[in-house]
């Protein structure tokens, strides 16, 4: 899309859902650029700064927020066949995103966010929730995580894979949303995952620092 900047560093993407008191600060430590999905701009302004870009159909952002944001930062996408989150993932050119404000009390919004990242392998996106983080598993994933840490795998379609470093290996299992899933597994050593199909990895929020660093490192070496 003409005029939309490319970002050389990771981006914090802010949605209009629940944003915890520390969410933006923690996300920005890793992802310094800030983009808002439509009414997510309200959260950014409330935190005391301007989003670099606002993307969406702009039907939820207030007139007060519109006036506060320079017009050249507003990118209106008129079509209604996709969510603002989906529009953002299609248009943002960045090495990695941390998404805040896309989970919370609305379970349908959380499910929609998981569906979106399961369809979009690029840019890699970590969803930051109140208790957990979630991201789509790349085909090859190696993680150094503390033993005993909860690691859940939830399929968003038919998926399979092999694993090392999990208490319950996944080798030979066919996963499906209405079939077998891999929730509440736990780490037993260095984790290696080889995944075919759309699989969401869910970890406690305390793992964000490690996951961000290791995902970015693997992406740079890919």
N, C-alpha and C positions, 0 to 999 in steps of 0.2 A: 504494500500500500504506500503510495507516494507520501513522503513527509514523515513517516514513522521511523524514528531513529533505531539503529542497531546498537546493542549494548555489548561491550566487551567484557563486562563483569556481570555476575549474577544479579537477578532482579527480584525484589520483593513485590509480589502481586497481591493487592488488597481488594477483597470482595466486600459486599454489603452485609454479610452475615455477622455473627458474633465475633468480636475482636477483643481478646483479653487485654488486661492492662499492660502486660509485658510482651505481647505478641509482636508488635511492630518493632520494639527495641531489639528483641532477640533476633528477629528475622533480618533486620538491617545490619546487625553485626557481621553477617555473612553475605548478604545481598544488598549492597548499598543503594542501587537504583530503585526507585519506587514508582510503580505503575498501578493505577486504580482501574478496577472493572466497574464502570458506571457508578452506583451509589457508594462504592468503596471509597470514592473521593471524600466523602463526608468524614470517614474515620481518619484519613490522612490529614485533612484540614483540622480536625479536632485535636490531633497530636501536635499541631503547631507548625506544619510545613506544607509545601505544595507538592502534589504528584507531578512527576515529569511528563506523564502521559495519562490520559483517561480514555478508555476504550469501551464501547458498548453502544446500545441503541439510545442511551442517554435519556431514558424515560423515567428513571428513578432518582436522578440527581436533582437537588433543589436549585431553585433560581439563585439563591444566595451563594451556593457553591459554584455555580456557573460563573457568577460575576467575579468570584475570587480567583478563578483559574484562567490564565491567559488563553484566548480562543485557539491559538495555534497548538495548544496541548490537548485539545478535545478532538477525538477521532470518532465520529458517529458512524456506526454500521447499522443500516436501516433494517436489514433482513431479520425476520423473526423465527427462522428455522433452527437457530442454535442459541445456546445460552451465552451470556456475556463472558463467562469463564472460557467456553469453547472458542469464542471470537478472539480472546486474548492469546490463547495458546496457538491459534493459527497465525497470528500476526506478529507476536513478539519474537525478535531475533536476539537470543541471549544464550549463554552457555548453560544456565540452570535457573530455575525459578523456585522461590519459596512462597507458597500461597497461604495467606491468612484471611480469615473472614469467609471461608467456604464450608465450614462445618458449624455445628452448634445444635440448638434445640430443634431445628427443622430437619428431620430425618430424610425427607425427600431431597433437600438441598445437598446433604452429605452424600447420599447415593448418587445423585447427579454428578457431583464433583468426582467421585470415584469412577463413574462411567466415562467421564471426560478424559481423565488421565489414562484410563485403560485403552482409549482409542488413540491417544496422542503420545507417541514415543519421543517426540522432540517438540519443544525443548524439554529435557527432563524436569519434572516438577515434584517438589516435596510439599505435601499438604501439612500444615501445622495446625493441630487441634489442641484442645484444652489439656488433654492427657497424653495423646499419641501423635505420632507423625505417620504419614503414609505416602508411598510412591509406587509407581509401576516398576516391577522388576525388569531390568534389562536382560537380554539373553544370557549374559555372563556377568555374575556379580560376586565379588569377593569382599568380605567384611571382617574386620578385626573388632569383635565385640566381647564384652565381659561374659564369662560363663554364668549361666543361670538367667540371663536376660530373656524376657518374653519376646518371642518373634512369631508373628502370625502371618499366614499366607492365605489370602482370599481370592479365588478365581472370579474374573468378570466374564468368563466364557470358558470353553473347554481348554484346559491347560495341563501340562505335565512337566516333569523335570527330574533332575537328580540333585542330591545335596551332600555336603559334608559339613560337619560341625553343628548338626542339629540333633537334639535328643531323640526325636523320631524322624528318621530319614524319609524322604519323599519319593525315593526311587520306585518306579513301577506303578505309581498311583496316577489315575486320571481324575483331575479335579474338575468340578463344574459348580456354578452358583447354587443349583438346587440339588447337588450331589455331595461329593466329598470335598471338604475344605480343610485347611491346615491351621486353624486358629489355636492359640495358646500352646504352640511349640516353644522350645526354649533352646538357648545357645549352649553347646557343650564344648566348643573349641572354635578355631578360625572357621568362619562360615564361607562355603562356596556353593553357589546356586547356578544351575544351568537350566533355564526355563524356556519352554515353548508355549506360547499363548499368553493371553492377558492375565497377569497375576499381580495383585496388590500386596506389597510388603507393609506390615504395620508393626511399629516398634514404640516403646515408651518414649515420651518427649525428651527424656534425659539423653537419648542417643542422637539428638539432632547434630551436635557438634561433630561427632565422629562420622555420621552418615554423610553430612555435607562435605566434609573434607575428603572422605574416601570416594564418594561418587564423583566429585570434581576431578580428583586425581586420576581416576579410571577413565573419565571422559577425555582428559587431555592426552592420555596415553593410547586412546583407542585409534 
